[in-house]
């Protein structure tokens, strides 16, 4: 099981990229790279040192791609109504991953 800190690490990198206002990825581009399984290489190529994925090994990346592909094709648009910014979609996927793995910490009550 992934530790919560690994999800927050990925989420923090996405938040910083969004906040910089230097990057915009349409959610359809993100979808295509999830499907091609080259999302992390694509983000690194486009963002360079502005995104740090060094804590993720290849197994971690494959696990995330599997999960995000499942989320994208199983739940869009009902559960993830992000329609524009692909980085926001990835951030939503990180949050969903945290909620799925740590439900005791994310109860709505």
C-alpha positions as CSV (number, residue, x, y, z in Angstrom):
1,X,0.0,0.0,0.0
2,X,1.2,3.5,-0.8
3,X,2.0,5.7,2.1
4,X,-0.1,8.9,2.3
5,X,3.1,11.0,2.0
6,X,3.7,9.7,-1.5
7,X,0.2,10.9,-2.7
8,X,0.8,14.2,-1.0
9,X,4.2,14.5,-2.7
10,X,2.6,14.1,-6.1
11,X,-0.3,16.4,-5.2
12,X,2.1,19.1,-3.9
13,X,4.0,19.0,-7.2
14,X,0.8,19.4,-9.2
15,X,-0.3,22.3,-6.9
16,X,3.0,24.1,-7.5
17,X,2.7,23.6,-11.2
18,X,-0.9,24.9,-11.3
19,X,0.1,27.8,-9.1
20,X,3.0,28.8,-11.3
21,X,0.5,29.5,-14.1
22,X,3.3,28.4,-16.5
23,X,1.6,25.2,-17.6
24,X,-1.7,24.2,-19.0
25,X,-2.6,20.8,-20.2
26,X,-6.0,20.1,-21.6
27,X,-7.6,17.1,-19.9
28,X,-7.8,15.3,-23.3
29,X,-4.0,15.5,-23.6
30,X,-3.6,14.0,-20.1
31,X,-6.1,11.3,-21.1
32,X,-4.0,10.4,-24.2
33,X,-0.8,10.2,-22.3
34,X,-2.4,8.0,-19.5
35,X,-3.6,5.7,-22.3
36,X,-0.2,5.6,-23.9
37,X,1.4,5.1,-20.5
38,X,3.9,7.8,-21.1
39,X,2.4,10.5,-18.9
40,X,5.3,11.0,-16.5
41,X,7.8,11.2,-19.3
42,X,5.5,13.7,-21.1
43,X,5.1,15.9,-17.9
44,X,8.9,15.8,-17.3
45,X,9.6,16.8,-20.9
46,X,7.2,19.7,-20.8
47,X,7.9,20.9,-17.3
48,X,11.5,20.0,-16.8
49,X,12.8,20.8,-13.3
50,X,9.5,22.4,-12.4
51,X,8.1,19.0,-11.5
52,X,10.0,16.6,-9.2
53,X,9.0,12.9,-9.7
54,X,12.2,11.6,-8.1
55,X,10.4,9.8,-5.3
56,X,8.5,7.7,-7.7
57,X,10.1,4.6,-9.1
58,X,8.8,2.8,-12.3
59,X,6.6,0.5,-10.3
60,X,5.0,3.5,-8.6
61,X,4.4,5.2,-11.9
62,X,2.9,2.1,-13.4
63,X,0.6,1.7,-10.4
64,X,-0.6,5.3,-10.7
65,X,-1.1,5.0,-14.4
66,X,-3.3,1.9,-13.9
67,X,-5.3,3.6,-11.2
68,X,-5.7,6.9,-13.1
69,X,-6.7,5.0,-16.3
70,X,-9.3,3.2,-14.3
71,X,-10.6,6.4,-12.7
72,X,-10.7,8.3,-16.0
73,X,-12.5,5.7,-18.0
74,X,-14.8,4.5,-15.2
75,X,-15.8,7.7,-13.6
76,X,-15.5,10.7,-16.0
77,X,-17.6,12.8,-16.1
78,X,-19.8,12.0,-13.1
79,X,-17.3,11.8,-10.3
80,X,-14.6,14.1,-11.7
81,X,-16.2,17.0,-13.4
82,X,-12.9,18.6,-14.4
83,X,-13.3,19.6,-18.0
84,X,-10.4,21.9,-18.8
85,X,-7.1,21.7,-16.9
86,X,-5.4,18.3,-17.0
87,X,-3.2,19.1,-14.0
88,X,-6.4,19.6,-11.9
89,X,-7.7,16.3,-13.1
90,X,-4.5,14.6,-11.9
91,X,-4.8,16.4,-8.6
92,X,-8.4,15.1,-8.3
93,X,-7.1,11.6,-9.0
94,X,-4.5,11.9,-6.3
95,X,-7.2,13.0,-3.8
96,X,-9.3,10.0,-4.8
97,X,-6.4,7.7,-4.4
98,X,-5.9,9.1,-0.8
99,X,-9.5,8.7,0.0
100,X,-9.6,5.1,-1.3
101,X,-6.5,4.0,0.6
102,X,-7.2,5.9,3.8
103,X,-11.0,6.1,4.2
104,X,-10.7,6.5,8.0
105,X,-9.0,9.8,7.5
106,X,-11.4,11.1,4.9
107,X,-14.8,10.4,6.4
108,X,-17.4,13.1,5.6
109,X,-18.9,12.9,9.0
